[in-house]
Amino acid sequence: MNKNIFYKKVNKISLKKVCKALKIKNITSNNIFLSDIKTIDNASKNDLTFLHSAKYLKLIPKIKSNFIITSSAFKKYLPGKNLLVVNNVLVDVAKITELFYPNSLNDNFINRKSNKNKFFKTKNIFFGSNVIIGTNVKIGANTYIGHNTIIEDNVIIGKNCSIGSNVILKKSIIGNNVNILDGAVIGKKGFGFFPKKGKNLRYPHIGMVIIKDNAEIGSNNTIDRGSLGNTIIGENTFLDNQVHIAHNVKIGKNCIIAGQVGFAGSSEIGDNVLIGGQAGISGHLKIGNNVQIGGGSGVIKNIPDNTKVMGYPAKDIKLFLKENKK
């Protein structure tokens, strides 16, 4: 199926408008309109497409589109085409996709208000079905709340947020422009107790979860609130699906964390950290800035800034590759 039935698309966009959005000179004086943006193997004559990797050079003979976003490195492979040359192809493709599909970044298509709006002074809050809102909840403008979501007492949600369906928010402060995908549970009690023969003693959790601006929380994430301190997710940090974050964890800004990563309690993660899928971080550790941790790694000691590690126990990636060289 070539037509996208799930996202509403604008009819056509002028090439002039596309060039302006990309901050490049208009590549033709003709009044040309583009129908859509599609991948290189699906784009028709009047669609916009893109080439960003040598992996796709083999598809060039099949290109039907006359308008291609690419980088200077691939110009020589595309003679006779109208090229929109940019520095970062995928970033600009994302920008143009949003032009064609204005709601493409919104994962909640709740297009109605409900009687719950009378409880809020702010405008343009959209609720799905069966949403439960506690007392003293604050929600910013232009925020979407998905079906069957529960927002408990005193939770604060900023503006321009998207909260998915079947989400539970408790004892949390959510910043602006935050996306929380379906099934996330945020602010629940942490896994804190004192082992005692015959009866484990539970530890009180009086902290909260703070998620800062522009963060994204994947589906079925669980983020525990702090015990005495707080659990904090930094600005512009993105978490993939099924990530678990224990109590008192602090994750810096601009981090990218892949699926099924687990953080034990009170670990501290710096800024600009990349963590591959199914890695595990032991409790009370400090991971520095600009660290990269390979998928499946087990981190059991502190990692200094600007380090790449992999394996179990996680070690310098050069040493890991040397030891595992066939």
Legacy VTK file of the C-alpha trace (Angstrom):
# vtk DataFile Version 3.0
C-alpha trace
ASCII
DATASET POLYDATA
POINTS 326 float
0.000 0.000 0.000
1.598 3.241 -1.158
-0.899 5.637 0.428
-0.395 6.451 4.092
-3.789 6.005 5.750
-2.600 6.771 9.289
-1.056 10.238 8.912
-2.766 13.221 7.340
-0.617 14.775 4.623
-0.756 18.268 3.174
-1.722 18.213 -0.488
1.467 19.530 -2.091
4.461 21.639 -1.074
6.379 23.953 -3.354
10.020 23.227 -4.031
10.698 26.824 -3.043
9.250 26.180 0.437
11.316 23.003 0.808
14.518 24.853 -0.099
13.672 27.598 2.374
13.128 25.025 5.132
16.503 23.468 4.307
18.129 26.920 4.255
19.549 26.388 0.773
19.213 28.371 -2.441
16.183 27.535 -4.580
17.505 25.054 -7.150
15.127 26.095 -9.943
13.163 29.156 -10.999
10.209 27.020 -12.089
7.062 26.900 -9.978
7.352 23.233 -8.981
5.213 21.431 -6.414
6.147 18.164 -4.719
3.556 15.538 -3.804
5.247 13.656 -0.960
8.539 12.547 0.553
9.357 8.845 0.192
12.229 6.408 0.308
14.393 6.047 -2.742
12.691 2.833 -3.888
9.122 4.131 -3.467
9.299 7.726 -4.674
7.514 8.645 -7.899
8.423 11.394 -10.361
6.886 14.242 -8.361
7.956 13.011 -4.931
10.973 14.130 -2.952
13.437 11.422 -1.941
16.903 11.213 -0.386
20.247 9.438 -0.582
22.428 9.408 2.515
24.443 6.182 2.457
26.572 4.169 0.038
24.426 1.165 0.964
21.730 2.518 -1.341
23.841 3.290 -4.412
22.621 0.058 -6.002
19.093 1.526 -6.070
20.056 4.566 -8.131
19.044 2.997 -11.493
15.527 2.525 -10.094
15.065 6.135 -8.961
11.977 7.738 -10.509
12.079 10.979 -8.539
13.730 14.047 -10.039
14.266 15.740 -6.674
16.742 14.274 -4.200
18.069 15.459 -0.848
21.670 14.343 -0.535
25.136 15.391 0.604
28.030 16.611 -1.516
29.630 13.149 -1.273
26.902 11.619 -3.473
26.465 14.349 -6.092
28.617 12.505 -8.630
26.315 9.473 -8.541
23.200 11.464 -9.448
23.765 13.229 -12.789
20.728 14.865 -14.348
18.796 15.031 -11.073
17.689 18.114 -9.165
19.770 17.868 -6.015
19.115 19.552 -2.696
22.576 19.359 -1.159
22.710 19.562 2.643
25.176 18.764 5.415
23.076 16.269 7.377
20.678 14.389 5.126
18.646 12.507 7.739
18.153 15.549 9.963
16.815 17.516 7.013
14.661 14.621 5.806
13.021 14.599 9.239
12.405 18.328 8.936
10.753 17.991 5.512
8.726 14.959 6.581
7.167 17.122 9.264
6.296 19.697 6.590
4.366 17.096 4.616
2.913 15.434 7.715
2.381 18.137 10.377
1.286 15.633 13.054
4.024 13.098 12.371
5.725 13.674 15.723
2.514 13.227 17.681
1.969 9.613 18.668
-1.450 10.389 20.171
-4.167 11.331 17.722
-6.712 12.436 20.276
-8.648 15.066 18.348
-11.233 16.028 20.913
-11.598 17.684 24.265
-13.626 16.222 27.096
-15.485 17.459 30.137
-12.183 17.179 32.014
-11.081 20.431 30.368
-13.299 22.406 32.725
-10.873 21.567 35.534
-7.916 23.230 33.785
-7.239 26.890 33.113
-4.971 26.148 30.169
-6.420 25.580 26.718
-5.946 22.872 24.121
-5.592 19.841 26.351
-6.844 16.727 24.596
-8.005 13.624 26.456
-8.641 10.105 25.193
-11.293 7.789 26.603
-11.284 6.563 30.214
-8.593 8.950 31.420
-8.427 9.312 35.209
-7.102 12.586 36.642
-6.267 13.066 40.324
-6.574 16.248 42.364
-4.266 19.257 41.968
-2.909 17.970 38.655
-1.420 20.634 36.381
-1.237 20.132 32.609
0.266 22.582 30.115
-1.296 23.741 26.858
-1.237 21.665 23.667
-0.809 18.413 25.560
-2.354 15.093 24.542
-3.338 12.400 27.047
-4.008 8.937 25.577
-6.735 6.411 26.344
-6.918 4.675 29.747
-4.121 6.758 31.215
-3.999 7.504 34.944
-2.499 10.751 36.248
-2.425 10.738 40.030
-2.615 13.602 42.530
-0.270 16.599 42.248
1.469 15.456 39.061
2.715 18.327 36.898
2.909 18.013 33.100
4.364 20.778 30.952
3.153 22.164 27.646
3.344 20.491 24.225
3.585 17.013 25.754
2.264 13.738 24.406
1.310 11.113 26.985
0.411 7.743 25.455
-2.348 5.287 26.251
-2.259 3.071 29.363
0.359 5.269 31.019
0.510 5.671 34.807
2.021 8.876 36.187
2.427 9.389 39.916
4.632 11.631 42.045
6.260 13.071 38.931
7.087 16.411 37.349
7.196 16.335 33.551
8.807 19.172 31.584
7.813 20.732 28.268
7.833 18.944 24.900
8.106 15.514 26.521
6.837 12.370 24.788
5.843 9.405 26.940
4.797 6.387 24.896
2.176 3.751 25.621
2.346 1.602 28.728
4.987 3.536 30.660
4.768 3.486 34.471
6.480 6.501 35.995
6.817 7.383 39.655
6.042 4.028 41.219
7.685 2.896 44.468
11.223 1.647 44.022
12.613 -1.788 44.807
13.847 -0.767 48.223
13.910 -2.974 51.305
16.142 -4.286 54.067
16.674 -8.054 53.826
15.742 -9.690 57.078
15.332 -13.342 57.843
11.672 -14.225 57.813
10.437 -10.790 56.762
11.931 -8.184 54.419
11.417 -4.611 55.624
10.190 -2.155 52.997
11.952 1.182 52.650
9.790 4.338 52.260
9.996 6.208 48.939
9.157 9.873 49.451
11.022 11.228 46.420
9.725 11.907 42.930
10.566 11.500 39.252
11.646 14.580 37.312
11.702 14.373 33.521
13.192 17.461 31.921
12.302 19.224 28.666
12.366 17.508 25.264
12.886 14.007 26.667
11.257 10.889 25.238
10.245 7.848 27.272
9.621 4.649 25.300
6.768 2.174 25.587
6.613 0.051 28.751
9.396 1.923 30.501
9.350 1.743 34.293
10.888 4.656 36.168
10.895 4.403 39.964
10.647 7.487 42.126
13.447 8.308 44.539
13.597 7.066 48.093
14.780 10.232 49.844
16.190 11.973 46.770
14.734 12.131 43.255
15.046 10.126 40.059
15.970 12.491 37.222
15.925 12.149 33.427
17.879 14.938 31.748
16.928 17.301 28.974
16.745 15.846 25.456
17.447 12.305 26.661
15.694 9.551 24.714
14.837 6.143 26.163
13.866 3.248 23.906
11.176 0.704 24.831
11.305 -1.511 27.944
13.982 0.424 29.805
13.977 0.111 33.607
15.286 2.922 35.805
15.494 2.259 39.531
15.152 4.708 42.415
17.491 7.711 42.718
19.047 7.214 39.274
20.189 10.423 37.600
20.622 10.469 33.826
22.169 13.518 32.166
21.149 15.412 29.056
21.369 14.306 25.412
21.654 10.598 26.276
20.383 7.828 24.007
19.489 4.543 25.688
18.398 1.514 23.658
15.795 -1.095 24.548
15.876 -3.301 27.646
18.672 -1.437 29.377
18.470 -1.680 33.167
19.789 0.821 35.721
20.179 -0.266 39.333
19.501 2.236 42.095
21.466 5.456 42.624
23.586 5.135 39.491
24.586 8.458 37.907
24.891 8.826 34.149
26.626 11.821 32.567
25.725 13.841 29.482
25.844 12.604 25.870
25.996 8.939 26.888
25.055 6.185 24.417
24.015 2.768 25.777
23.274 -0.252 23.573
20.381 -2.630 24.080
20.192 -5.018 27.049
23.123 -3.448 28.871
22.996 -3.425 32.665
24.344 -0.735 35.005
25.042 -1.739 38.608
23.928 0.461 41.469
25.766 3.466 42.921
28.093 3.779 39.909
29.122 6.924 38.095
29.238 6.906 34.296
31.061 9.915 32.852
30.199 12.254 30.000
30.423 11.120 26.361
30.643 7.445 27.335
29.549 4.708 24.918
28.466 1.319 26.291
28.005 -1.594 23.900
24.856 -3.685 23.771
24.631 -6.523 26.295
27.394 -5.111 28.476
27.458 -5.466 32.245
28.868 -2.370 33.939
30.128 -3.081 37.464
32.530 -0.181 38.051
32.737 3.535 37.356
33.524 4.639 33.794
35.474 7.862 33.174
34.575 10.491 30.575
35.055 9.852 26.843
35.360 6.065 27.184
33.962 3.239 25.035
33.312 -0.075 26.783
31.776 -3.439 25.992
31.407 -6.941 27.441
30.864 -8.495 30.853
32.351 -7.156 32.905
32.461 -4.068 30.690
35.991 -3.155 29.624
37.681 -0.841 27.137
36.263 -1.704 23.731
39.695 -2.096 22.121
40.651 -4.669 24.738
37.295 -6.422 24.334
37.681 -6.676 20.565
41.260 -7.891 20.898
40.281 -10.614 23.371
37.363 -11.748 21.220
39.130 -11.639 17.880
38.637 -14.855 15.957
LINES 1 327
326 0 1 2 3 4 5 6 7 8 9 10 11 12 13 14 15 16 17 18 19 20 21 22 23 24 25 26 27 28 29 30 31 32 33 34 35 36 37 38 39 40 41 42 43 44 45 46 47 48 49 50 51 52 53 54 55 56 57 58 59 60 61 62 63 64 65 66 67 68 69 70 71 72 73 74 75 76 77 78 79 80 81 82 83 84 85 86 87 88 89 90 91 92 93 94 95 96 97 98 99 100 101 102 103 104 105 106 107 108 109 110 111 112 113 114 115 116 117 118 119 120 121 122 123 124 125 126 127 128 129 130 131 132 133 134 135 136 137 138 139 140 141 142 143 144 145 146 147 148 149 150 151 152 153 154 155 156 157 158 159 160 161 162 163 164 165 166 167 168 169 170 171 172 173 174 175 176 177 178 179 180 181 182 183 184 185 186 187 188 189 190 191 192 193 194 195 196 197 198 199 200 201 202 203 204 205 206 207 208 209 210 211 212 213 214 215 216 217 218 219 220 221 222 223 224 225 226 227 228 229 230 231 232 233 234 235 236 237 238 239 240 241 242 243 244 245 246 247 248 249 250 251 252 253 254 255 256 257 258 259 260 261 262 263 264 265 266 267 268 269 270 271 272 273 274 275 276 277 278 279 280 281 282 283 284 285 286 287 288 289 290 291 292 293 294 295 296 297 298 299 300 301 302 303 304 305 306 307 308 309 310 311 312 313 314 315 316 317 318 319 320 321 322 323 324 325
